[in-house]
Amino acid sequence: MKPVAVVGSAVILTAGAVVAFVMLTGGDCAGAPVYRSAQACIAGGIDAARCEALMGEADRRLLQSGPVFDMRQQCEDRYLSCQPATGSTGFVPRASGFCLRPGPPEVVVPVFGRG
């Protein structure tokens, strides 16, 4: 396989993964309550330490597989707040909240809105 074809395939697969992430988990809470902050989570009856940990987990999930932009400004033009991506060069949105999709296992779903 030619190097150009390999790179092209990798780009297409990465784009597909990002689209799948957004469609399947990037805010799809399936009726579960959305907590827009740790304080809202606490008001919802969840322990304060767990709420902080859940908000952190939402940010970590976006770091690893959120929509990636080359420059911070590109990201911030679309989202409220951005952070450096993990595993790739660029920036991803910060979670503006989260929900807990019931399970087993229970899944933290990051919610990130447009600016």
N, CA, C and O atoms as a Tinker XYZ file with bonds, in Angstrom:
   460  protein
     1  N      0.842000   -1.174000    0.000000    73     2
     2  CA     0.000000    0.000000    0.000000    64     1     3
     3  C      0.890000    1.241000    0.000000    63     2     4     5
     4  O      1.902000    1.278000    0.701000    81     3
     5  N      0.529000    2.235000   -0.764000    73     3     6
     6  CA     1.317000    3.452000   -0.859000    64     5     7
     7  C      1.160000    4.287000    0.418000    63     6     8     9
     8  O      0.104000    4.273000    1.050000    81     7
     9  N      2.231000    5.020000    0.794000    73     7    10
    10  CA     2.159000    5.853000    2.004000    64     9    11
    11  C      0.999000    6.847000    1.982000    63    10    12    13
    12  O      0.383000    7.099000    3.017000    81    11
    13  N      0.698000    7.412000    0.820000    73    11    14
    14  CA    -0.411000    8.368000    0.719000    64    13    15
    15  C     -1.737000    7.683000    1.051000    63    14    16    17
    16  O     -2.593000    8.257000    1.724000    81    15
    17  N     -1.892000    6.455000    0.573000    73    15    18
    18  CA    -3.114000    5.710000    0.841000    64    17    19
    19  C     -3.237000    5.390000    2.331000    63    18    20    21
    20  O     -4.333000    5.440000    2.890000    81    19
    21  N     -2.124000    5.063000    2.967000    73    19    22
    22  CA    -2.133000    4.760000    4.399000    64    21    23
    23  C     -2.539000    6.001000    5.193000    63    22    24    25
    24  O     -3.384000    5.923000    6.084000    81    23
    25  N     -1.935000    7.147000    4.866000    73    23    26
    26  CA    -2.263000    8.389000    5.554000    64    25    27
    27  C     -3.719000    8.763000    5.307000    63    26    28    29
    28  O     -4.426000    9.151000    6.237000    81    27
    29  N     -4.168000    8.653000    4.075000    73    27    30
    30  CA    -5.558000    8.957000    3.748000    64    29    31
    31  C     -6.526000    8.076000    4.508000    63    30    32    33
    32  O     -7.538000    8.550000    5.023000    81    31
    33  N     -6.216000    6.796000    4.579000    73    31    34
    34  CA    -7.060000    5.865000    5.328000    64    33    35
    35  C     -7.096000    6.218000    6.807000    63    34    36    37
    36  O     -8.150000    6.159000    7.440000    81    35
    37  N     -5.943000    6.583000    7.354000    73    35    38
    38  CA    -5.884000    6.959000    8.770000    64    37    39
    39  C     -6.726000    8.198000    9.039000    63    38    40    41
    40  O     -7.424000    8.265000   10.051000    81    39
    41  N     -6.666000    9.169000    8.151000    73    39    42
    42  CA    -7.463000   10.396000    8.318000    64    41    43
    43  C     -8.950000   10.064000    8.275000    63    42    44    45
    44  O     -9.715000   10.562000    9.102000    81    43
    45  N     -9.364000    9.244000    7.340000    73    43    46
    46  CA   -10.775000    8.876000    7.214000    64    45    47
    47  C    -11.242000    8.105000    8.446000    63    46    48    49
    48  O    -12.333000    8.358000    8.957000    81    47
    49  N    -10.432000    7.174000    8.920000    73    47    50
    50  CA   -10.797000    6.415000   10.106000    64    49    51
    51  C    -10.895000    7.317000   11.335000    63    50    52    53
    52  O    -11.806000    7.159000   12.148000    81    51
    53  N     -9.966000    8.260000   11.475000    73    51    54
    54  CA    -9.996000    9.187000   12.607000    64    53    55
    55  C    -11.245000   10.059000   12.554000    63    54    56    57
    56  O    -11.916000   10.256000   13.568000    81    55
    57  N    -11.553000   10.579000   11.370000    73    55    58
    58  CA   -12.761000   11.405000   11.221000    64    57    59
    59  C    -14.010000   10.598000   11.556000    63    58    60    61
    60  O    -14.923000   11.102000   12.209000    81    59
    61  N    -14.048000    9.360000   11.114000    73    59    62
    62  CA   -15.176000    8.489000   11.420000    64    61    63
    63  C    -15.309000    8.224000   12.909000    63    62    64    65
    64  O    -16.417000    8.185000   13.444000    81    63
    65  N    -14.179000    8.044000   13.572000    73    63    66
    66  CA   -14.199000    7.816000   15.018000    64    65    67
    67  C    -14.726000    9.041000   15.754000    63    66    68    69
    68  O    -15.495000    8.909000   16.706000    81    67
    69  N    -14.318000   10.228000   15.323000    73    67    70
    70  CA   -14.796000   11.465000   15.959000    64    69    71
    71  C    -16.297000   11.606000   15.751000    63    70    72    73
    72  O    -17.022000   11.927000   16.693000    81    71
    73  N    -16.768000   11.374000   14.546000    73    71    74
    74  CA   -18.210000   11.467000   14.266000    64    73    75
    75  C    -18.967000   10.448000   15.107000    63    74    76    77
    76  O    -20.001000   10.771000   15.691000    81    75
    77  N    -18.464000    9.231000   15.174000    73    75    78
    78  CA   -19.114000    8.201000   15.981000    64    77    79
    79  C    -19.141000    8.603000   17.447000    63    78    80    81
    80  O    -20.151000    8.414000   18.126000    81    79
    81  N    -18.033000    9.158000   17.940000    73    79    82
    82  CA   -17.980000    9.602000   19.334000    64    81    83
    83  C    -19.058000   10.636000   19.603000    63    82    84    85
    84  O    -19.799000   10.521000   20.579000    81    83
    85  N    -19.151000   11.636000   18.756000    73    83    86
    86  CA   -20.123000   12.706000   18.968000    64    85    87
    87  C    -21.543000   12.162000   18.876000    63    86    88    89
    88  O    -22.403000   12.522000   19.680000    81    87
    89  N    -21.787000   11.303000   17.905000    73    87    90
    90  CA   -23.130000   10.770000   17.724000    64    89    91
    91  C    -23.517000    9.807000   18.842000    63    90    92    93
    92  O    -24.663000    9.802000   19.292000    81    91
    93  N    -22.570000    8.998000   19.287000    73    91    94
    94  CA   -22.900000    7.960000   20.262000    64    93    95
    95  C    -22.733000    8.403000   21.710000    63    94    96    97
    96  O    -23.473000    7.942000   22.580000    81    95
    97  N    -21.780000    9.284000   21.987000    73    95    98
    98  CA   -21.535000    9.625000   23.384000    64    97    99
    99  C    -21.379000   11.110000   23.658000    63    98   100   101
   100  O    -21.460000   11.507000   24.820000    81    99
   101  N    -21.165000   11.939000   22.675000    73    99   102
   102  CA   -20.884000   13.346000   22.905000    64   101   103
   103  C    -22.099000   14.139000   23.282000    63   102   104   105
   104  O    -22.411000   15.131000   22.623000    81   103
   105  N    -22.792000   13.743000   24.311000    73   103   106
   106  CA   -23.962000   14.453000   24.753000    64   105   107
   107  C    -25.220000   13.599000   24.679000    63   106   108   109
   108  O    -26.301000   14.086000   25.011000    81   107
   109  N    -25.119000   12.361000   24.261000    73   107   110
   110  CA   -26.276000   11.479000   24.191000    64   109   111
   111  C    -26.521000   10.890000   25.572000    63   110   112   113
   112  O    -25.916000    9.885000   25.947000    81   111
   113  N    -27.401000   11.515000   26.312000    73   111   114
   114  CA   -27.630000   11.103000   27.697000    64   113   115
   115  C    -28.821000   10.167000   27.857000    63   114   116   117
   116  O    -29.099000    9.708000   28.965000    81   115
   117  N    -29.526000    9.879000   26.770000    73   115   118
   118  CA   -30.618000    8.906000   26.779000    64   117   119
   119  C    -31.586000    9.124000   27.945000    63   118   120   121
   120  O    -31.996000    8.168000   28.605000    81   119
   121  N    -31.948000   10.382000   28.192000    73   119   122
   122  CA   -32.917000   10.683000   29.243000    64   121   123
   123  C    -32.336000   10.816000   30.638000    63   122   124   125
   124  O    -33.055000   11.173000   31.571000    81   123
   125  N    -31.056000   10.539000   30.800000    73   123   126
   126  CA   -30.422000   10.687000   32.113000    64   125   127
   127  C    -30.278000   12.176000   32.439000    63   126   128   129
   128  O    -30.112000   12.983000   31.524000    81   127
   129  N    -30.338000   12.559000   33.713000    73   127   130
   130  CA   -30.185000   13.975000   34.054000    64   129   131
   131  C    -28.794000   14.494000   33.681000    63   130   132   133
   132  O    -27.790000   13.806000   33.866000    81   131
   133  N    -28.758000   15.716000   33.156000    73   131   134
   134  CA   -27.504000   16.372000   32.791000    64   133   135
   135  C    -27.140000   17.326000   33.908000    63   134   136   137
   136  O    -27.952000   18.153000   34.323000    81   135
   137  N    -25.914000   17.209000   34.392000    73   135   138
   138  CA   -25.391000   18.098000   35.437000    64   137   139
   139  C    -24.419000   19.058000   34.775000    63   138   140   141
   140  O    -23.399000   18.629000   34.235000    81   139
   141  N    -24.719000   20.360000   34.809000    73   139   142
   142  CA   -23.898000   21.365000   34.140000    64   141   143
   143  C    -22.721000   21.831000   34.985000    63   142   144   145
   144  O    -21.911000   22.635000   34.522000    81   143
   145  N    -22.614000   21.343000   36.211000    73   143   146
   146  CA   -21.493000   21.681000   37.088000    64   145   147
   147  C    -21.476000   20.677000   38.233000    63   146   148   149
   148  O    -22.425000   19.920000   38.436000    81   147
   149  N    -20.367000   20.690000   38.978000    73   147   150
   150  CA   -20.289000   19.827000   40.165000    64   149   151
   151  C    -21.346000   20.258000   41.179000    63   150   152   153
   152  O    -21.906000   19.415000   41.880000    81   151
   153  N    -21.627000   21.557000   41.267000    73   151   154
   154  CA   -22.632000   22.052000   42.210000    64   153   155
   155  C    -24.028000   21.531000   41.845000    63   154   156   157
   156  O    -24.811000   21.178000   42.727000    81   155
   157  N    -24.335000   21.484000   40.549000    73   155   158
   158  CA   -25.627000   20.948000   40.115000    64   157   159
   159  C    -25.720000   19.457000   40.433000    63   158   160   161
   160  O    -26.783000   18.952000   40.793000    81   159
   161  N    -24.610000   18.773000   40.296000    73   159   162
   162  CA   -24.549000   17.344000   40.625000    64   161   163
   163  C    -24.821000   17.138000   42.120000    63   162   164   165
   164  O    -25.584000   16.251000   42.501000    81   163
   165  N    -24.194000   17.958000   42.954000    73   163   166
   166  CA   -24.399000   17.877000   44.409000    64   165   167
   167  C    -25.862000   18.150000   44.734000    63   166   168   169
   168  O    -26.464000   17.447000   45.546000    81   167
   169  N    -26.438000   19.178000   44.094000    73   167   170
   170  CA   -27.855000   19.496000   44.311000    64   169   171
   171  C    -28.750000   18.338000   43.874000    63   170   172   173
   172  O    -29.871000   18.197000   44.363000    81   171
   173  N    -28.258000   17.514000   42.958000    73   171   174
   174  CA   -28.995000   16.341000   42.500000    64   173   175
   175  C    -28.890000   15.161000   43.448000    63   174   176   177
   176  O    -29.441000   14.094000   43.180000    81   175
   177  N    -28.180000   15.349000   44.561000    73   175   178
   178  CA   -28.120000   14.313000   45.585000    64   177   179
   179  C    -26.913000   13.394000   45.529000    63   178   180   181
   180  O    -26.896000   12.362000   46.199000    81   179
   181  N    -25.910000   13.744000   44.748000    73   179   182
   182  CA   -24.702000   12.920000   44.656000    64   181   183
   183  C    -23.624000   13.536000   45.533000    63   182   184   185
   184  O    -23.531000   14.759000   45.632000    81   183
   185  N    -22.822000   12.718000   46.160000    73   183   186
   186  CA   -21.748000   13.152000   47.057000    64   185   187
   187  C    -20.796000   14.121000   46.356000    63   186   188   189
   188  O    -20.479000   13.937000   45.181000    81   187
   189  N    -20.340000   15.150000   47.071000    73   187   190
   190  CA   -19.490000   16.209000   46.507000    64   189   191
   191  C    -18.207000   15.656000   45.885000    63   190   192   193
   192  O    -17.843000   16.048000   44.776000    81   191
   193  N    -17.528000   14.765000   46.574000    73   191   194
   194  CA   -16.268000   14.216000   46.050000    64   193   195
   195  C    -16.526000   13.428000   44.761000    63   194   196   197
   196  O    -15.732000   13.488000   43.822000    81   195
   197  N    -17.627000   12.698000   44.722000    73   195   198
   198  CA   -17.946000   11.919000   43.522000    64   197   199
   199  C    -18.307000   12.852000   42.363000    63   198   200   201
   200  O    -17.948000   12.589000   41.215000    81   199
   201  N    -19.014000   13.937000   42.665000    73   199   202
   202  CA   -19.367000   14.901000   41.607000    64   201   203
   203  C    -18.114000   15.510000   40.985000    63   202   204   205
   204  O    -18.026000   15.633000   39.764000    81   203
   205  N    -17.152000   15.887000   41.810000    73   203   206
   206  CA   -15.891000   16.442000   41.285000    64   205   207
   207  C    -15.176000   15.408000   40.425000    63   206   208   209
   208  O    -14.651000   15.736000   39.361000    81   207
   209  N    -15.155000   14.160000   40.887000    73   207   210
   210  CA   -14.498000   13.095000   40.127000    64   209   211
   211  C    -15.213000   12.846000   38.799000    63   210   212   213
   212  O    -14.556000   12.612000   37.785000    81   211
   213  N    -16.529000   12.891000   38.789000    73   211   214
   214  CA   -17.295000   12.666000   37.565000    64   213   215
   215  C    -17.063000   13.788000   36.552000    63   214   216   217
   216  O    -16.947000   13.527000   35.355000    81   215
   217  N    -16.994000   15.033000   37.027000    73   215   218
   218  CA   -16.723000   16.153000   36.125000    64   217   219
   219  C    -15.321000   15.998000   35.522000    63   218   220   221
   220  O    -15.122000   16.246000   34.333000    81   219
   221  N    -14.352000   15.587000   36.352000    73   219   222
   222  CA   -12.998000   15.334000   35.862000    64   221   223
   223  C    -12.972000   14.215000   34.830000    63   222   224   225
   224  O    -12.245000   14.299000   33.841000    81   223
   225  N    -13.759000   13.171000   35.054000    73   223   226
   226  CA   -13.830000   12.055000   34.102000    64   225   227
   227  C    -14.419000   12.516000   32.772000    63   226   228   229
   228  O    -13.977000   12.070000   31.713000    81   227
   229  N    -15.404000   13.397000   32.815000    73   227   230
   230  CA   -15.988000   13.930000   31.577000    64   229   231
   231  C    -14.915000   14.672000   30.773000    63   230   232   233
   232  O    -14.826000   14.500000   29.558000    81   231
   233  N    -14.101000   15.495000   31.442000    73   231   234
   234  CA   -13.015000   16.198000   30.754000    64   233   235
   235  C    -11.988000   15.220000   30.196000    63   234   236   237
   236  O    -11.515000   15.392000   29.072000    81   235
   237  N    -11.637000   14.191000   30.974000    73   235   238
   238  CA   -10.663000   13.198000   30.502000    64   237   239
   239  C    -11.175000   12.480000   29.250000    63   238   240   241
   240  O    -10.403000   12.219000   28.327000    81   239
   241  N    -12.448000   12.166000   29.216000    73   239   242
   242  CA   -13.005000   11.484000   28.042000    64   241   243
   243  C    -12.889000   12.363000   26.797000    63   242   244   245
   244  O    -12.586000   11.870000   25.710000    81   243
   245  N    -13.131000   13.670000   26.962000    73   243   246
   246  CA   -12.977000   14.571000   25.825000    64   245   247
   247  C    -11.520000   14.709000   25.422000    63   246   248   249
   248  O    -11.215000   14.817000   24.234000    81   247
   249  N    -10.606000   14.707000   26.403000    73   247   250
   250  CA    -9.177000   14.791000   26.094000    64   249   251
   251  C     -8.743000   13.650000   25.187000    63   250   252   253
   252  O     -7.930000   13.837000   24.282000    81   251
   253  N     -9.287000   12.480000   25.436000    73   251   254
   254  CA    -8.852000   11.290000   24.708000    64   253   255
   255  C     -9.559000   11.100000   23.381000    63   254   256   257
   256  O     -8.984000   10.517000   22.462000    81   255
   257  N    -10.801000   11.578000   23.252000    73   255   258
   258  CA   -11.518000   11.252000   22.018000    64   257   259
   259  C    -12.510000   12.322000   21.563000    63   258   260   261
   260  O    -13.422000   12.038000   20.787000    81   259
   261  N    -12.331000   13.531000   22.039000    73   259   262
   262  CA   -13.220000   14.603000   21.605000    64   261   263
   263  C    -12.859000   15.119000   20.228000    63   262   264   265
   264  O    -11.835000   14.722000   19.671000    81   263
   265  N    -13.684000   16.001000   19.661000    73   263   266
   266  CA   -13.343000   16.593000   18.365000    64   265   267
   267  C    -12.076000   17.434000   18.499000    63   266   268   269
   268  O    -12.004000   18.308000   19.362000    81   267
   269  N    -11.072000   17.177000   17.649000    73   267   270
   270  CA    -9.759000   17.822000   17.764000    64   269   271
   271  C     -9.624000   18.943000   16.740000    63   270   272   273
   272  O     -9.962000   18.776000   15.568000    81   271
   273  N     -9.128000   20.082000   17.198000    73   271   274
   274  CA    -8.864000   21.238000   16.339000    64   273   275
   275  C     -7.376000   21.529000   16.371000    63   274   276   277
   276  O     -6.729000   21.340000   17.401000    81   275
   277  N     -6.821000   21.992000   15.244000    73   275   278
   278  CA    -5.391000   22.280000   15.157000    64   277   279
   279  C     -4.969000   23.415000   16.091000    63   278   280   281
   280  O     -3.918000   23.345000   16.728000    81   279
   281  N     -5.787000   24.449000   16.165000    73   279   282
   282  CA    -5.428000   25.615000   16.976000    64   281   283
   283  C     -6.507000   25.878000   18.022000    63   282   284   285
   284  O     -7.690000   25.624000   17.795000    81   283
   285  N     -6.075000   26.393000   19.171000    73   283   286
   286  CA    -7.006000   26.691000   20.256000    64   285   287
   287  C     -8.125000   27.612000   19.774000    63   286   288   289
   288  O     -9.288000   27.406000   20.118000    81   287
   289  N     -7.777000   28.633000   18.976000    73   287   290
   290  CA    -8.773000   29.601000   18.523000    64   289   291
   291  C     -9.866000   28.933000   17.692000    63   290   292   293
   292  O    -11.037000   29.294000   17.801000    81   291
   293  N     -9.485000   27.955000   16.859000    73   291   294
   294  CA   -10.485000   27.229000   16.074000    64   293   295
   295  C    -11.473000   26.518000   17.002000    63   294   296   297
   296  O    -12.680000   26.523000   16.764000    81   295
   297  N    -10.951000   25.921000   18.040000    73   295   298
   298  CA   -11.790000   25.208000   19.007000    64   297   299
   299  C    -12.689000   26.193000   19.753000    63   298   300   301
   300  O    -13.889000   25.963000   19.900000    81   299
   301  N    -12.097000   27.291000   20.222000    73   299   302
   302  CA   -12.864000   28.253000   21.009000    64   301   303
   303  C    -13.871000   29.032000   20.161000    63   302   304   305
   304  O    -14.804000   29.620000   20.706000    81   303
   305  N    -13.698000   29.045000   18.846000    73   303   306
   306  CA   -14.712000   29.641000   17.979000    64   305   307
   307  C    -15.999000   28.819000   17.985000    63   306   308   309
   308  O    -17.076000   29.345000   17.706000    81   307
   309  N    -15.886000   27.532000   18.304000    73   307   310
   310  CA   -17.052000   26.640000   18.286000    64   309   311
   311  C    -17.537000   26.224000   19.664000    63   310   312   313
   312  O    -18.720000   25.934000   19.845000    81   311
   313  N    -16.630000   26.192000   20.642000    73   311   314
   314  CA   -16.987000   25.700000   21.981000    64   313   315
   315  C    -16.632000   26.735000   23.035000    63   314   316   317
   316  O    -15.794000   27.607000   22.802000    81   315
   317  N    -17.267000   26.637000   24.192000    73   315   318
   318  CA   -17.096000   27.619000   25.255000    64   317   319
   319  C    -15.679000   27.680000   25.797000    63   318   320   321
   320  O    -15.145000   28.765000   26.026000    81   319
   321  N    -15.065000   26.517000   26.003000    73   319   322
   322  CA   -13.725000   26.452000   26.569000    64   321   323
   323  C    -13.015000   25.223000   26.006000    63   322   324   325
   324  O    -13.641000   24.184000   25.797000    81   323
   325  N    -11.705000   25.340000   25.759000    73   323   326
   326  CA   -10.956000   24.241000   25.159000    64   325   327
   327  C     -9.708000   23.917000   25.976000    63   326   328   329
   328  O     -9.257000   24.718000   26.794000    81   327
   329  N     -9.166000   22.732000   25.738000    73   327   330
   330  CA    -7.981000   22.243000   26.438000    64   329   331
   331  C     -7.114000   21.463000   25.458000    63   330   332   333
   332  O     -7.615000   20.956000   24.454000    81   331
   333  N     -5.803000   21.363000   25.744000    73   331   334
   334  CA    -4.932000   20.576000   24.850000    64   333   335
   335  C     -5.378000   19.110000   24.811000    63   334   336   337
   336  O     -5.731000   18.535000   25.840000    81   335
   337  N     -5.358000   18.523000   23.633000    73   335   338
   338  CA    -5.760000   17.127000   23.449000    64   337   339
   339  C     -4.670000   16.184000   23.943000    63   338   340   341
   340  O     -3.497000   16.553000   23.996000    81   339
   341  N     -5.059000   14.975000   24.301000    73   339   342
   342  CA    -4.124000   13.939000   24.694000    64   341   343
   343  C     -3.974000   12.958000   23.542000    63   342   344   345
   344  O     -4.966000   12.534000   22.949000    81   343
   345  N     -2.747000   12.600000   23.226000    73   343   346
   346  CA    -2.513000   11.602000   22.192000    64   345   347
   347  C     -2.489000   12.162000   20.787000    63   346   348   349
   348  O     -2.174000   11.436000   19.844000    81   347
   349  N     -2.811000   13.421000   20.624000    73   347   350
   350  CA    -2.733000   14.038000   19.304000    64   349   351
   351  C     -2.406000   15.511000   19.501000    63   350   352   353
   352  O     -2.553000   16.046000   20.600000    81   351
   353  N     -1.971000   16.150000   18.455000    73   351   354
   354  CA    -1.654000   17.560000   18.526000    64   353   355
   355  C     -2.916000   18.347000   18.255000    63   354   356   357
   356  O     -3.572000   18.130000   17.236000    81   355
   357  N     -3.267000   19.251000   19.139000    73   355   358
   358  CA    -4.441000   20.070000   18.923000    64   357   359
   359  C     -5.178000   20.339000   20.217000    63   358   360   361
   360  O     -4.642000   20.165000   21.311000    81   359
   361  N     -6.418000   20.767000   20.068000    73   359   362
   362  CA    -7.235000   21.161000   21.210000    64   361   363
   363  C     -8.622000   20.544000   21.094000    63   362   364   365
   364  O     -9.150000   20.372000   19.995000    81   363
   365  N     -9.200000   20.215000   22.234000    73   363   366
   366  CA   -10.545000   19.646000   22.312000    64   365   367
   367  C    -11.374000   20.488000   23.271000    63   366   368   369
   368  O    -10.815000   21.189000   24.114000    81   367
   369  N    -12.708000   20.430000   23.154000    73   367   370
   370  CA   -13.534000   21.203000   24.090000    64   369   371
   371  C    -13.437000   20.656000   25.504000    63   370   372   373
   372  O    -13.173000   19.472000   25.712000    81   371
   373  N    -13.655000   21.535000   26.468000    73   371   374
   374  CA   -13.813000   21.112000   27.862000    64   373   375
   375  C    -15.274000   20.723000   28.052000    63   374   376   377
   376  O    -16.164000   21.238000   27.374000    81   375
   377  N    -15.499000   19.826000   28.965000    73   375   378
   378  CA   -16.872000   19.433000   29.277000    64   377   379
   379  C    -17.599000   20.609000   29.921000    63   378   380   381
   380  O    -17.074000   21.262000   30.822000    81   379
   381  N    -18.804000   20.866000   29.449000    73   379   382
   382  CA   -19.627000   21.893000   30.074000    64   381   383
   383  C    -20.663000   21.232000   30.970000    63   382   384   385
   384  O    -21.619000   21.867000   31.415000    81   383
   385  N    -20.457000   19.971000   31.221000    73   383   386
   386  CA   -21.324000   19.191000   32.088000    64   385   387
   387  C    -21.160000   17.719000   31.767000    63   386   388   389
   388  O    -20.285000   17.330000   30.994000    81   387
   389  N    -22.014000   16.908000   32.370000    73   387   390
   390  CA   -21.964000   15.467000   32.140000    64   389   391
   391  C    -23.294000   14.853000   32.541000    63   390   392   393
   392  O    -24.118000   15.483000   33.204000    81   391
   393  N    -23.480000   13.626000   32.126000    73   391   394
   394  CA   -24.595000   12.831000   32.631000    64   393   395
   395  C    -24.055000   11.440000   32.929000    63   394   396   397
   396  O    -22.967000   11.071000   32.487000    81   395
   397  N    -24.811000   10.698000   33.664000    73   395   398
   398  CA   -24.467000    9.311000   33.966000    64   397   399
   399  C    -25.474000    8.424000   33.258000    63   398   400   401
   400  O    -26.647000    8.369000   33.627000    81   399
   401  N    -24.994000    7.727000   32.228000    73   399   402
   402  CA   -25.865000    6.789000   31.548000    64   401   403
   403  C    -25.931000    5.537000   32.400000    63   402   404   405
   404  O    -24.898000    4.958000   32.737000    81   403
   405  N    -27.143000    5.112000   32.755000    73   403   406
   406  CA   -27.238000    3.937000   33.625000    64   405   407
   407  C    -26.666000    2.707000   32.953000    63   406   408   409
   408  O    -26.621000    2.583000   31.729000    81   407
   409  N    -26.240000    1.824000   33.797000    73   407   410
   410  CA   -25.595000    0.712000   33.183000    64   409   411
   411  C    -25.652000   -0.529000   33.997000    63   410   412   413
   412  O    -26.479000   -0.342000   34.890000    81   411
   413  N    -25.185000   -1.591000   34.067000    73   411   414
   414  CA   -23.792000   -1.764000   34.409000    64   413   415
   415  C    -22.955000   -1.839000   33.158000    63   414   416   417
   416  O    -23.384000   -2.468000   32.192000    81   415
   417  N    -21.834000   -1.258000   33.121000    73   415   418
   418  CA   -21.396000   -0.271000   34.116000    64   417   419
   419  C    -22.014000    1.102000   33.803000    63   418   420   421
   420  O    -22.393000    1.396000   32.670000    81   419
   421  N    -22.095000    1.902000   34.826000    73   419   422
   422  CA   -22.564000    3.275000   34.672000    64   421   423
   423  C    -21.518000    4.030000   33.839000    63   422   424   425
   424  O    -20.321000    3.867000   34.075000    81   423
   425  N    -21.943000    4.847000   32.876000    73   423   426
   426  CA   -21.009000    5.516000   31.967000    64   425   427
   427  C    -21.139000    7.027000   32.117000    63   426   428   429
   428  O    -22.242000    7.573000   32.079000    81   427
   429  N    -20.000000    7.697000   32.288000    73   427   430
   430  CA   -19.968000    9.153000   32.320000    64   429   431
   431  C    -19.931000    9.636000   30.877000    63   430   432   433
   432  O    -19.046000    9.251000   30.113000    81   431
   433  N    -20.883000   10.472000   30.505000    73   431   434
   434  CA   -20.959000   11.019000   29.158000    64   433   435
   435  C    -20.694000   12.514000   29.227000    63   434   436   437
   436  O    -21.472000   13.244000   29.842000    81   435
   437  N    -19.613000   12.992000   28.611000    73   435   438
   438  CA   -19.342000   14.438000   28.630000    64   437   439
   439  C    -20.360000   15.183000   27.777000    63   438   440   441
   440  O    -20.773000   14.713000   26.717000    81   439
   441  N    -20.749000   16.345000   28.259000    73   439   442
   442  CA   -21.637000   17.215000   27.502000    64   441   443
   443  C    -20.818000   18.463000   27.182000    63   442   444   445
   444  O    -20.227000   19.068000   28.076000    81   443
   445  N    -20.787000   18.839000   25.929000    73   443   446
   446  CA   -20.036000   20.026000   25.542000    64   445   447
   447  C    -20.853000   20.771000   24.509000    63   446   448   449
   448  O    -21.281000   20.215000   23.497000    81   447
   449  N    -21.055000   22.051000   24.796000    73   447   450
   450  CA   -21.923000   22.831000   23.930000    64   449   451
   451  C    -21.146000   23.793000   23.062000    63   450   452   453
   452  O    -19.957000   24.030000   23.274000    81   451
   453  N    -21.821000   24.330000   22.105000    73   451   454
   454  CA   -21.232000   25.341000   21.229000    64   453   455
   455  C    -21.270000   26.676000   21.926000    63   454   456   457
   456  O    -22.161000   26.972000   22.723000    81   455
   457  N    -20.250000   27.491000   21.591000    73   455   458
   458  CA   -20.162000   28.817000   22.175000    64   457   459
   459  C    -21.120000   29.783000   21.555000    63   458   460
   460  O    -21.161000   30.949000   21.947000    81   459
